[in-house]
Amino acid sequence: MNYSNEHKTECYIFSGYVANELLRRGYRITHVKADKKNKQRSVFLFKVENNIERAIDSITEQMN
């Protein structure tokens, strides 16, 4: 996964499953917002820490 801004402080997660797995692994959620395109869905914002990008890659690979 490539990131253009290496200094970002939050990571946006659009999947409830991925958000739950990150919480289970000890990552901290900072905000929950309504999805701009679909108000019935939520977007989960996590603090960028402890190689969260690697954890997201691992979780999404397990989903496939």
Backbone torsions as a table, in degrees:
resi	resn	phi	psi	omega
1	MET	NA	130.1	-179.7
2	ASN	-103.0	139.8	-180.0
3	TYR	-124.2	132.9	-178.1
4	SER	-84.8	-25.8	-178.4
5	ASN	-116.4	102.0	-177.0
6	GLU	-75.8	-7.7	-177.2
7	HIS	-106.4	18.9	-178.4
8	LYS	-69.9	153.0	-176.9
9	THR	-109.7	-15.6	-179.2
10	GLU	-131.7	149.9	179.5
11	CYS	-120.0	126.4	-178.1
12	TYR	-89.1	127.3	179.1
13	ILE	-120.1	126.3	-177.8
14	PHE	-102.1	-3.3	-178.0
15	SER	-109.7	126.0	177.0
16	GLY	-62.8	-37.2	179.2
17	TYR	-62.4	-47.3	179.8
18	VAL	-64.0	-41.5	178.4
19	ALA	-60.4	-44.4	179.0
20	ASN	-63.8	-40.0	178.9
21	GLU	-65.6	-40.1	178.1
22	LEU	-64.2	-42.5	176.9
23	LEU	-61.5	-42.0	179.5
24	ARG	-62.4	-32.3	179.7
25	ARG	-84.5	0.0	173.6
26	GLY	98.8	7.1	177.9
27	TYR	-78.8	150.6	-174.8
28	ARG	-99.8	132.9	176.3
29	ILE	-88.3	137.8	-179.0
30	THR	-105.5	-34.1	179.8
31	HIS	-150.5	155.7	168.3
32	VAL	-126.3	123.9	-177.5
33	LYS	-125.0	159.7	173.9
34	ALA	-75.3	141.5	175.8
35	ASP	-67.3	132.9	-177.9
36	LYS	-66.2	-32.5	-177.7
37	LYS	-86.4	-30.0	-178.2
38	ASN	-137.7	99.8	-173.7
39	LYS	-64.6	-13.2	178.5
40	GLN	-84.4	-8.3	179.8
41	ARG	-106.5	161.4	-179.9
42	SER	-118.1	153.8	173.3
43	VAL	-116.9	132.0	-176.8
44	PHE	-107.5	128.5	179.0
45	LEU	-107.0	126.5	180.0
46	PHE	-114.0	146.9	174.8
47	LYS	-69.8	134.0	178.6
48	VAL	-78.1	111.3	-179.1
49	GLU	-160.7	158.3	172.1
50	ASN	47.8	49.4	177.2
51	ASN	55.3	47.2	-179.9
52	ILE	-61.3	-32.2	179.3
53	GLU	-61.6	-40.8	178.8
54	ARG	-65.5	-39.3	178.1
55	ALA	-64.7	-40.8	178.4
56	ILE	-63.2	-43.9	177.5
57	ASP	-59.3	-43.6	-179.9
58	SER	-62.7	-44.0	-179.2
59	ILE	-65.8	-44.7	-177.7
60	THR	-69.6	-30.7	175.0
61	GLU	-65.9	-37.3	178.9
62	GLN	-67.2	-28.0	-179.0
63	MET	-70.5	-28.4	-175.7
64	ASN	-87.0	NA	NA
